[in-house]
């Protein structure tokens, strides 16, 4: 396989998907990489690392970066590689969707991931005061009880079959984040619907017509976030929303709009990626029965197993940055204004960082060096809560249903989008 060259796109400021956008691009071999396909992207990732570690993909208008060291260095240099495009729609919103959102007063902005210093620094400092280990510890008994209840419900099925996505992973993180923020946990399906729309509108490949119902959902979602902030002002409460409002009232420099934007982000990121993490924990570990058995024999290995799942099959496999100046990545010249797609899912399987990286191994000593939570100033604020929930799910499942096994590992499908690798099902069975 030969490595072909690409002329860098010029910074035009236009839509990168319009064919006359001003970018000077040479069509090239994409080395098997399909931006929106998540079934099994890893062979293509390996080919990119070997043949084209920094490749411009004219189909999405981004430089695709696939090696660990390059991605880590981009994350670490927020001044050269801005996060301002992290939440930008991959496909431009159509006129009808734009009008629906404008009419509905949709002005939501990223909580933290797309903000840059000094704004990011100011808001994150306040968010960290509210998003504390004390909150996690207070939630832990309820998380464990919710997990046990759902596993006991599963065990009552006479046919001994289930699906770890709807039967466990779907509800647990959603109940947790809704409780943390102070939302009625009876509204799980509503928030999941809104979150699905946010994922589709931001990272999906939708036509103008397909965007319309999602635009209505985003308006409803944003209005609910604003309502929660207003409610916290009227009725102070012991939850994260109440904490943020109290910090504001005590002189913290954060506006109601910024608090609502934090909720808009947390009510999505706080459960969607954790649902995927829990699903992947079962999908991957049950596919490696010897290592599942190790967790049964020694539950102390579960923390390491969660980190290895995050490395081997992370919830987020691609994240975006924008060059603020002419620069270079991995020897490739990048122009000011160019967008980069950082393939963390590829970095996490880079043999230059992880020995035998394509193998799943819960005894791996450096699994925690994975980039699934990002790196640098935007490192995931909720990483401890996500790992806690996955740990509890594995602790209880290995104790209550040790004979759990996959019914058909090859039959698992994944949603199509640019950044999230989300299994649609994890079918299981167990012994009577």
N, C-alpha and C positions, 0 to 999 in steps of 0.2 A: 504494500500500500504506500502510495506516495503522499507526502504532505503538500497540499496545494496552498497557494498564497491568496490573500484577500486584500483588496484595497480598502482601507478604513473608511467608514462613512463620515461625511462631513457633518458638523453640528448645524443642522438647519432649523431645529426647533419644530419641525413639522411632524406629522404622524409617520412613524417609521414603517407603517404598513401600506402607505400609498405608493404606488409604483413610480410616480414622478416626484418623489420626496427629496430629490437632490443628492441622495447617497450614491457614491460611486462604488458599486459592489460587483465583484466578480462571482458568478454562481460557482459553487464548489461542491465537492463531495462532502456530505454531512456525516460521513463515517457511521451511518446507522442510527444517528441521533434523531429522534422524533420529539419535538418540544412538549407536546401535550399527551404523549403516550406513557403510561406509568405501569403497565403490566410487568415488564422486566427491562428496565432501562440500563441495567448494569453492564451487559456486554458492550453497548454503545458507549457508556461512560469510559470503560477500559480502553476502547479504541481511540476515543478523544484524548485521553491522557497520553497515550502512546504516539498518536499521529498528529493531533491538532489541539494541543492543550489550551490555546486561546484562539477560538474560531469565531468568525463573524457569521451569524445565521441570518440571512436576509429575510427568512420567513417570519421572524419575530422582531427583527431590527435590533438585536443585542449581540454583543460579544459573549460567547459562552466559554466560561473559565472552569476547568475541570481538575486541576491539580491542587493538592492540599496546601502547599506552601504559598502558592499564588493567591488562593482564596483567603487564607488566613491573613496575608499581608494586606489585601484589599479591605477586609473587615477592620483591620487595625489602623488604617489610615483614613479616618472619617473626613479629613480636610480635603484630600484629593478625590476620594470616592464617597460622594454624598449619598445619604439614604433617602433623599427627597422623592425618589421614584419607587420606593419599596411598596407603596400601596396604590400606585397608579394603575388604572385599568390596562391590561395587556392589549385588549382590543378597544378602540375608541368607542365611547357610548354613542348610540344612534340618536337622531333628533327627537324621537318620541320619548325615549328613556330620559334624555336630558330635560325635556319639558316636564315630564312627570315629577322628576326630582326637584326641579326649580319651583314648580307649583306647590310642592309639599314642604318647601323650606329646608331641603336637605343641604346642610352645610357641614356635615361631619368631616373631621380630619383625623388623621392618625393619632392614637394615644401617645405613642413614643417611637415606634419603629421607623417612621418616615420623617421624624423631626430631626433637626440638626442643632448643635450648640450655637448660641447659649440657651436657646429655648428648650432644647432637649434636656440639658443639664438641670435647668430650673425645675421642670415638671417632673423629671425622674427623681430628683431629691425629695420631692413631696410625696410622690407615689411610693417610694421605698419606706417612708415613715408609716404608711398605711398598710402596705403589703408585707407584713412581718411574720417571722416564725411563730409568734404568739397566736396569730390568726390561724396558721396551719395546725398548730397543736390543738387549738380549740375545735377544729373541724375533724380531727383524726378519728375520734370515737364514732361520730356519725357516718364518716366514710366507711369505716369498717363494718358497722351495722348494716348499712345499705348494701355493701358487697355481700355480706353473709345472707341477707334476705334474698337477693337475686340468685345466688348460687343454690340456696335451699329450694327456691321455686323451680330452678332448673332440674334439680334432683327428683322432684316429684313427677316429672314427665314419664309416663309409662313406656314410651318408645325409646327412651334414652338418647334422644337427639336434641341438638340445640344449635345456636349460632351465637358466638361470643360477641358479635357486634351489637345486635339489638337486645340480646339477653343480659349483657353486662356493660360493655364499653360505651354504649349509647347514653345510658342514663347517669352513670356514676359521676363523670366529670361535670355534666350539666347541672346536676343537683348541687354539686360542690360549689361551682362558680356562682350559681344563682343564690345560694345561701350566703356565700362570702360577700356578695354585692348587696344583698337585701331584696331579692326578688321572689315572688311566689313560685315555689318549686312545682306547682301544678301546671306551670306554663312551659314545660320542657319542649313540647312539640312546636310551640310558637317560636321559641328562641332558636331551635334547630332549623326551622324553616327560614328564619331571617339569616342565620349563619350560612346556610346553603346558598342563599341568594347573594350574600356578600362574597363568598368564595367564587361563585359563578361569574359575578360582575367584575371582579378584580383580576382573577387569575384564569378565567375560562376563555373559551373561543366561541362566543355567542354571536349569532346574527342579530341585526337590529330588532327583528320581530321577537326573537327569543329573549331579549333583554327586558321587554315590557313588564311581565309579571314580577320579575326580580326588582325592577325599579320601584314598583309599588311597595314591595316588601322592605326595601331599604328606607323608604320614607317612614314607614311604620316603625321600623327598628330605631331610627334616629329620634323620632318623636318620643319613643319610650325612654330612651337614654336621657333626654332632656327632662321628661316627667320625673324620673328617679332623682335627679339632682334637685328639682324644685321641691319634691316631697321631703328630701333630707333637710332642706332649709326649714320647712314647716314643722316637721316632726323628727327631731334628732334621734338617731338610732345607732345601735352598736353593730355596725357592719362597715365594710370598706367604703361604701358611698358616704355614710355618715362621718367616717374618719376624714375623708378628703374634704368634705364641707367644713368640718371643725378646724382642720389645718388652715383652710382659707380664712375662716372667721378669726383665727388666732394670728393672722397677719401673713400667712403663706401666700406667695405670689402665684396664684393659679385662679383662672376665671371659671365661671360656670360652664362656659363652652368647652374649655379644656378638660374639665372634670367629665362632662358628658362624652367628650371624645375618648377619654381614657376608658369609660364604660363601654363605649362602642367597640373599642379594641378588645378589652378584657372579656366581654360577653361572647366574643368570637374565639379569640386565641386561648382563652381560659378553659375551653372545653373541646373545641374541634381537634386540636392537635393532641390533646390527652386521650380523647376517644380513639384516635388513630394509634397512639403509643400503646394503649392497653390492648387494642386489637392485634397489633403487631407482636406484642409480647407473647400472646397465645399462639398466633400464627407461626412465628419463627421457632419458639421453644418446643411446641408440639411437633414440629417438623424435625426436630433434633431430640428424639426421645431420650437418648443417653444423658443429655444435659437437663432435660425436664426432670429426670430421675435424680440428678444431683441436687436439684432444689428441694425435692421431696426429702432426700436424706439429710440435707444441710441447708435449712432456710436462710442461714447467714450469707449464702452466696447470691441471694436474690438481688441485692443492691448492684452487685457487679453484673448480674444478668441483665438488669434494666439498662445499664450503660452500654452493654454490648449490643442490645437490641437497638438502642438509639444510634449506635455507630453503623451497624449492619443494615438496618432498615428503618431509618428515621422518618418521622412524620413529614418533615419539610426537606425536600431534596434540592430546591433551588430558590435563591433569593436575589434581589436586584439592587444595583448601585448605579450611580451616574458620575462620570468623570467631570470634575470641576475645572480641570486644566489639562493641557496636553501632557501625556504621561506615557508609561509603558507598563505592561503586565506580562511576565514570562517572556520578555524579549520582543513582544508585539507592541507596536506603537498604537496608542489609544488617544483619540482626539477629544478636546474639551467638548462636553455635551453628549458624548457617546454613552450608551447604556451597557451595563454588564449584567449577565445572569451568572451567578456563582452557584455551581453545582455542588452543594455540600454532600449530596448523596454520592457523588463521585469522589470527592476529597476523602470521605470516610472509608473508602476502599482503595486508597492510594498506597501501594506497597512501599513507597518511599517513607511513609509514616507508620504504617501498620504491617507487621510481618504476616505473611499469608492472609492478606486483607480480605480476600474473597471467602474465607472460611469463617463460620460462626463459632466463637469460642468464648464461653463465659469466664474462662480463667485468664483471658488476655489482660496483661498488666497495665496497658496504656489506653484501654477503651475510653476512659473519661476525656481523652484528648479529642474526641469527636467534635465536629462543628455543627451538630444538629440544633444547638441552641444559639448559634452564631458565635461571635467573638468580639471583644472590644467593648466600646461604650454602649452598644445595643444588645449586649448579651441578655438572653431572655430573663425577664424579671420574675416569671412564674416557674422557673425550672424546678425548684425544690418541691412545689406543690404537685407538679406533673409527675415527678418521680415518686413522690410519696403515694399517690393514688395507684400507680402501676405496681409499686411494691406491695401494697395492701391487697390488691387483686390477686397477685401471684401467691402471697402468703396464704390467703384463705382458700384459693383454688387447689393448691398443692396439698393442703390439709384435708379439705372436704371432698375433693374429686381427684385423687391421685391418678386414677385410671383414664382420665380425660385424654382424648386423642382426636386428631383431625380425621374427617371422613374422606376428604379429597382435597389435598393441598394444591393440586394443579388447577382446580376449578375456581380459585379465588380471582375475582376481577378487581380492577382499580379504577377510580374515577379519572376522567381525563381533565387535566389542567396543567398549568405551567410549573407549579411549585409544590403542591401537596400530593403525597403518595398515600392515598386513602383506600384501604381494602373495603369492598362493599359487603363482604361476608367472611366469617371464619367458621364454617360448619364443623360441628364436633359430635362425638358420641362418647359413651363411657360404659363401664361394666355395671351390671346389676348389683 
